[in-house]
Amino acid sequence: MSEKLANVDLNVLVALDALLAERSVTRAAERLMIGQSAMSSTLARLRRLFDDPLLVRQGRVLVPTPLAESLAAPVREALSIVESVLAVRTDFDPTTDQRTFTISASDYIALVLLRPLLERLNEEAPNVRVNILPINPVGFTDALRRNETDLLILPRELLGADVGYPHKTLFADRYLVAVDRDHPEVGDVITVEQFSALPYLAYRAGALIGLPETQLDQQQIPRNLQVTAQSFVVAPFLLRGTGLIMLIHERLGRLLAEQARLRLLDPPMPLVALQEVMVWTSRHTADVGHQWLRGRLLELAAEVTAGGSH
């Protein structure tokens, strides 16, 4: 062990991780539940340790130096390894063990996949609790990086080519056109011309547009956009009594068709199905409880896939 390492308290790396994630002394202190003055003192100690300012003020915000940027990933990885060592267990009994898992997912996934999971947990793992968080539409993996979630479920297309985290495909889901059951202008088939002319409802979360909209843009298919919604589950209920049309995940559409009075149609253009994946950090790969959760989700996803279209 080097002399420098022997003189470093692990807590300063925890503080550095919080500072680099939050880029705010106040928020980092709140995250670690310590006083702001104590966090300021720790930042001063870190600056001496690395002989670098690490965070510098630009206007009203703190910006990491190039050295600090280069430290973010290895510090997070080092802490993850320490956390995994401290959390090592050789067994997990879902029928008796207490555990809380946090899952970041859309309301679509919550309804299609996580609701059946909760039903199974009620029978098989009564002491296992689940917190469901929304996905950050700006930084999809931020919650993983900040250790705020155990599992992230989202479309593979949103992760880009280099995921950087362990991940596994759960299921695929194609898109259908949804209209009000009594839509006066749409029969059992819809044409591209109708699709482009009828008032269109699109999903949008902040600056993030829906994946099918991206495909429509690539095919240069115009839309008569009149309504946007930030909830996959609420959007279908907005169609009733209107001339609106929308693209919907098939499994969600089948699930809500009766309550939302939907008519579901094949799209008049080719659309690539989305691939839902679950993503986690390397520190959870060998965690037996986490392995059990991932296995349960894979089983449920297989059941969702086997259900197919009705």
N, C-alpha and C positions, 0 to 999 in steps of 0.2 A: 504494500500500500504506500503510495506516495505521501510525502509530508503534507503537500497541499490538500490531498483528499482527507487525510487524518484530521485536518483542522476545519473541515467543512461540516456543518450541521445539515442533515438532510432537509430540515425545514426550510433552509434558504432556497433550495431547489424547488420545493413546493411553492414558495412565495414567488420565485422567478417564473414558474409555469403560470401562476395566476396573473401576474403582472403582464406577461406576454400575451395571454389570452384576452384579458380585459382591457389592457392598454390604459389603465386608470388606477391610480393608487387607491382612490376611494372604493371603487368597485372590487378591486382585488382584496382589500381589507374586509369588505362585507362578505365576499365569497369565502374567506378563511375565518370569518367571525373573530377578527382581531381589530384593535384600534388603528385609526389612520396614522397616528404618530408612530406606532410600532412598525407598520408597513413602510413608512417613509424611512425609518432607521434601517430596515432590512434592505431597501433599495440602495441606500448609501453603502451598506456593507457589500452588496453584490457588485456595485460599481468599483469598489476597491479590489474585490476579489478578481474581477475580470479586466480591471484597468480600462474600463470603457463606460461611457454614460448609459448605455443600454437603451434607455428611453429618453427622448428629447422632446421638448415642447415645440409644437408648431401651431400657432394660434391658440385654440382652446383644447387641443388634443395632444396626447403623447404618442410619438411615433418611434418604433423600434429602430435602432441603428442596424447597419448590415451585420454586425457581430451578433446582435440580439436575434435577428431574423434567422441566422444560421444555427442558433442555439435552441430555437423553439422545438423542432422535431426531436433532436436527441434527448433533450430534457424530458419531454413528454414520454418518450420511449423508455428512458431510464426509470421514471416514476411508475410507469405501467408495469415494468418488470418487478420492481419492489412491491407494488400492490399485489401482483399475481403471486409472488412468493408468500406474502403475509396472508393471502386468502386461500392458500392451497388446502383443498379438502379431498379426501380419497373417496368419499361417497356422498350421495344426495338421495334422500328418500322423499319424493314429492308428497307422499301420504301423511308425513309427520313433520317434515322440516319447514321452518319459516324462512321465507325469502321474498324480497320485493324486487321486481324487474321493472325497468323503465324502457318503454318502446316508443320511438318516434315514428309516426306514420300519418298518412292522410286520413280523412274521415271515410273515404272509400275503402281503404284497407281495414280501418277499424270496424266497419260494418260487415265486410265480406269475409275477412279472415280472423280478426281479433275477437269479434263477438262470439263465434264458435269456440275460440280458445278459452274465453272466460267461462263459457258453458261447461267445457271439459274440466277446467280447473276447479269449478265448483264441486264436481264429483270426485276428481282424482287428486287434487292438491289443495285442500281447503285452507291451508296456511300460506299459500303462495299468493302474493298480491301483485297487481299490475298497474303501473302508472302509464297512461297514454298521452304523449306530448305531440303537438303539431310539428311538422317539419319546417325548419328555417328556409324560406324560399330564396334567400340570398346565399347563405353558406350551408349547403346540404349536410356536410359532415362536421360542422362546428360543434354540435352537441356531443359527438363522439370524441372529438379532439379535446373538448373541455371536460370529459368524463361526466357529462350530464345525462347520458343515456346509455343503456346497455346494448340496445339493438336499434338499427335504423332500417326501415322498410320503405323502399321507393323504386321508381322505374330505373332500370339499368341505364337508360338513355341519358339520365340526368347526371350520371357520375363521370362521364367522359371516358377516355381511353385508359387512363391510368388511375385506377380506383385508390390504390395505396393502402387498402384495408382488406382483411379476409372477407369474403362474401360468397353467397350461394343463391342461385336462382330458385324462386319459389314456384311461380306459375306465370303463364302468359294469358293475356286477355285482349280480345279484339274489340274494335269500336263498331257501334251500331248508330244509326240515326234514330233519334227519339222525337216523337211529336205527340200532341194531345190525341187521345183515342178518337175524339170526334172532329179531328182537323178536317175542315171542309175542302181543302185543296189537295190533300195527299191521300192516295189510296194505299195499296199494298206494295207499290213500287215508287221510288222517287228518282227523278232524273237529275243530272248535274245542273241543268238549267233551273229546275225548281229549287234545288239546294242553294244555288247562288242567289236566287231572287227572293226567297222567303226570309222573313226576319230571323236572325240567327242569335242564339245565346251561346256565349263562350265562357270558358273557365279562365280566370286570371287571379293569381295571388301576387299582389304587389306588382313588380316589374316582370314576373314570370308568366309567360303565356303557356297555354296548354300544349301538350305534345302533338295532339292531332292538328292543331292550328299550324304548327310548324310544318307538318307534312302537306297541309293544304297550300301553304305559301310556296313550298317547293314545287308543287304541281301547278302553281299559278291559278288556283281556283278561287275566285272572289267570293266574299260573303257579304250579306246585308246585315252587318253587326248592329244590333239594337240593344242588347242586354249583356252584361257581364256579371258573373257570380264567383265568389271565392270559396264556395263549398260544393264539392262533388255531389253530396247527398241532398242538399237543399235545391240545387239547380233543377232537377227533374220535376219537382213539385211546382216550379214556376211556369211550366208549359200549359197547365190546365186552363182551358177557356181562352187560349191565345192562338195566334198563328205561328208562334215560335217553333224553331227546330233547333236541335243540338246534337252533338256527338257524345255518346255515353259509353262507358265500359260495359261490355255485354253482361258480365255477371252482376254488376250493380243494377243495370237496366232490368234484368230478369227478376231481381230481388224486389225492386220497387214498382214494377209494372202495374200491379193491381192497385196498390195504395195511391200511386201518382196518376193513375188512369193513362198509362202510356201505350202508344203503338210503336213497336220497334221494327226497324227496317234495315235491310242490308244497305251499306253506303254505296252510292253510285260511282265511287272512285276507289282505286286500290289504296288501302291503308295498312301499314305495318303494325302488327299487334305489339303492345307494350310488354316488356318483361319485368316483372316485379322481383326484386332481389332483397335479401336481408344482408346487412353489413354490420360488422362488429370490429372491435379492436383486438390486437394480438394478445393482449393481457387476458382476454376472456376465452381464448381458443381452447385452453385445457381445463377451464373451470367446469366441473362436473354438473353444477346446477345450470350453467349457461348452455352446456351441451344438451342437457335434457330439454330446455326450452326450445333450442334450435331444432332438435329432433321432433318435438311436438308440432312445431310450426310446419316443418316439412311434411309430416303426416297429414295435417289439415289441408295444406296446399295441394297434396296429391288427391285428397277427397274433393276439393274444389274443382280440380282439373277433371277428375273422373265424372263429376256431375255434368260437365259439358253444357251444351245448349239444350233448352227445353223446346 
